[in-house]
Amino acid sequence: MPTIRPSKDSDLPAITSIYSHHVLHGTGTFETTPPSEDDMKARRADVLSKGLPYLVMEVAGEVVGFAYCQWFKPRPAYRYSAEDSIYMHPQSAGKGWGKILLIELEREAEAAGIRKLIAVIGDSGNAGSIGVHRALGFTEVGTIKSCGWKFGRWLDIVMMEKSIGQADTTAPAGIPA
């Protein structure tokens, strides 16, 4: 059975490897050149510096997936809305583990003060990611057609959202109403 825990520096080789596979073979990310381990370390540090979750899933001591959320946009007003990212090792696909990882990411994001999760899903044909998000209550808010070029073709992005916690019913903690 998989376990989920906060990521550690020692997970970076596995995280980088999993993500590199998706960059080189998938359309869920629009990156075309795999980032280095140092790049991934810097990205993880940025997420953690904002108090946001960066999780790994492991089975038998091996990292089989990772997930994190990052402010939807870099400006401070977006700090209560976060984009989720989930990547699984290709041999872990189809086992339902991505759903388990997204459930835990949502819990941790809410604990960090996030009120809205946003999925920016690469490729409108990405049935796995769209299905996992839909199954967990995300709703589609739009598709941006042909906004990425990868593998010799135009790709859409599907935007989905989910309100979590108190959503927009109250001001965030420490903010005057």
C-alpha positions as CSV (number, residue, x, y, z in Angstrom):
1,M,0.0,0.0,0.0
2,P,1.4,3.5,-0.8
3,T,2.3,6.0,1.8
4,I,2.3,9.8,1.4
5,R,4.7,12.1,3.2
6,P,6.3,15.5,2.9
7,S,9.1,15.4,0.3
8,K,12.8,15.6,1.4
9,D,15.9,16.7,-0.4
10,S,16.8,13.0,-0.9
11,D,13.7,12.6,-3.0
12,L,14.9,15.0,-5.6
13,P,16.5,12.4,-7.9
14,A,13.3,10.4,-8.1
15,I,11.1,13.5,-8.5
16,T,13.4,14.8,-11.3
17,S,13.3,11.4,-13.0
18,I,9.5,11.1,-12.8
19,Y,9.0,14.6,-14.1
20,S,11.6,14.2,-16.9
21,H,9.6,11.2,-18.2
22,H,6.5,13.4,-18.4
23,V,8.4,16.2,-20.1
24,L,9.9,13.8,-22.7
25,H,6.9,11.6,-23.3
26,G,3.7,13.3,-22.1
27,T,1.5,16.3,-22.8
28,G,0.5,17.0,-19.2
29,T,3.3,19.5,-19.0
30,F,4.2,21.9,-21.7
31,E,7.9,21.9,-20.8
32,T,10.0,20.4,-23.6
33,T,13.4,20.1,-22.0
34,P,13.6,18.3,-18.7
35,P,14.8,20.5,-15.9
36,S,17.9,19.5,-13.9
37,E,17.8,18.2,-10.4
38,D,19.1,21.7,-9.3
39,D,16.1,23.3,-11.1
40,M,13.7,21.0,-9.4
41,K,15.4,21.7,-6.0
42,A,14.9,25.4,-6.5
43,R,11.3,24.9,-7.6
44,R,10.6,22.8,-4.5
45,A,12.3,25.3,-2.3
46,D,10.0,28.1,-3.7
47,V,6.9,26.0,-3.0
48,L,8.0,25.3,0.6
49,S,9.0,28.9,1.2
50,K,5.4,29.8,0.7
51,G,4.3,27.3,3.3
52,L,2.7,25.1,0.6
53,P,2.8,21.3,0.5
54,Y,5.2,19.3,-1.6
55,L,4.4,15.6,-1.2
56,V,5.7,12.3,-2.4
57,M,4.1,8.9,-2.5
58,E,6.2,5.9,-2.0
59,V,5.7,2.1,-2.2
60,A,8.2,-0.2,-0.6
61,G,10.6,2.7,0.0
62,E,10.5,3.9,-3.7
63,V,9.0,7.2,-4.7
64,V,6.2,6.5,-7.2
65,G,4.7,10.0,-7.5
66,F,4.8,13.5,-6.3
67,A,2.4,16.4,-5.9
68,Y,2.6,20.0,-4.9
69,C,0.6,23.2,-5.2
70,Q,1.9,26.6,-6.0
71,W,0.3,30.0,-6.0
72,F,-1.9,30.2,-9.2
73,K,0.0,33.4,-10.1
74,P,3.0,35.0,-8.4
75,R,1.3,38.1,-7.1
76,P,0.4,38.1,-3.4
77,A,-3.4,38.4,-3.9
78,Y,-3.3,34.9,-5.4
79,R,-1.9,33.4,-2.2
80,Y,-5.2,31.7,-1.4
81,S,-5.6,30.1,-4.8
82,A,-3.1,27.4,-5.8
83,E,-2.5,25.3,-8.9
84,D,-2.1,21.6,-8.2
85,S,0.5,19.5,-9.9
86,I,0.6,15.7,-9.7
87,Y,3.0,13.4,-11.5
88,M,3.2,9.6,-11.2
89,H,5.8,7.1,-12.3
90,P,4.6,5.6,-15.5
91,Q,4.5,2.1,-13.9
92,S,2.1,3.5,-11.3
93,A,-0.5,4.8,-13.8
94,G,-4.0,3.4,-13.6
95,K,-3.8,2.1,-10.0
96,G,-5.8,4.9,-8.4
97,W,-2.8,6.3,-6.6
98,G,-3.0,9.7,-8.2
99,K,-6.5,10.2,-6.7
100,I,-5.2,9.2,-3.3
101,L,-2.3,11.7,-3.7
102,L,-4.6,14.5,-4.8
103,I,-6.9,13.9,-1.8
104,E,-3.9,14.3,0.5
105,L,-2.6,17.4,-1.4
106,E,-6.1,19.0,-1.0
107,R,-6.0,18.3,2.8
108,E,-2.6,19.8,3.1
109,A,-3.4,22.8,0.9
110,E,-6.4,23.6,3.0
111,A,-4.3,23.3,6.2
112,A,-1.9,25.8,4.6
113,G,-4.8,28.3,4.1
114,I,-5.6,27.7,0.4
115,R,-9.2,28.3,-0.4
116,K,-9.3,27.4,-4.2
117,L,-7.5,24.7,-6.0
118,I,-7.0,25.2,-9.8
119,A,-6.0,22.5,-12.2
120,V,-4.4,23.6,-15.4
121,I,-4.4,20.3,-17.3
122,G,-2.2,20.0,-20.4
123,D,-3.9,18.4,-23.4
124,S,-7.7,18.2,-23.5
125,G,-7.2,14.6,-24.4
126,N,-5.6,13.9,-20.9
127,A,-8.5,11.8,-19.8
128,G,-6.6,10.5,-16.7
129,S,-5.9,13.8,-15.1
130,I,-9.3,15.3,-16.1
131,G,-11.1,12.2,-14.7
132,V,-9.2,12.2,-11.4
133,H,-9.9,15.9,-10.9
134,R,-13.6,15.5,-11.9
135,A,-14.0,12.5,-9.5
136,L,-12.7,14.7,-6.6
137,G,-15.2,17.4,-7.3
138,F,-13.3,19.8,-9.6
139,T,-15.5,21.4,-12.2
140,E,-14.3,22.4,-15.6
141,V,-14.3,26.2,-16.1
142,G,-12.9,26.3,-19.6
143,T,-10.6,25.1,-22.3
144,I,-8.0,27.3,-23.9
145,K,-7.6,25.9,-27.4
146,S,-4.3,25.4,-29.2
147,C,-2.2,27.4,-26.7
148,G,0.8,25.0,-26.6
149,W,2.9,23.3,-29.3
150,K,4.5,20.0,-28.4
151,F,5.3,16.8,-30.3
152,G,4.4,18.5,-33.6
153,R,0.9,19.4,-32.7
154,W,-1.2,22.1,-31.0
155,L,-2.4,21.3,-27.5
156,D,-5.2,22.7,-25.4
157,I,-5.3,23.3,-21.7
158,V,-8.3,22.4,-19.6
159,M,-9.0,24.6,-16.6
160,M,-10.7,23.1,-13.6
161,E,-11.4,24.5,-10.1
162,K,-12.5,23.4,-6.7
163,S,-13.3,25.5,-3.6
164,I,-11.9,24.0,-0.4
165,G,-12.3,24.8,3.3
166,Q,-14.3,27.9,3.9
167,A,-13.8,28.9,0.2
168,D,-15.0,32.5,-0.3
169,T,-17.4,32.5,2.6
170,T,-15.0,34.3,5.0
171,A,-11.9,36.5,4.8
172,P,-8.7,34.5,5.2
173,A,-7.3,34.3,8.7
174,G,-5.6,37.5,9.9
175,I,-7.2,39.6,7.2
176,P,-9.8,42.2,8.2
177,A,-13.2,41.5,6.6
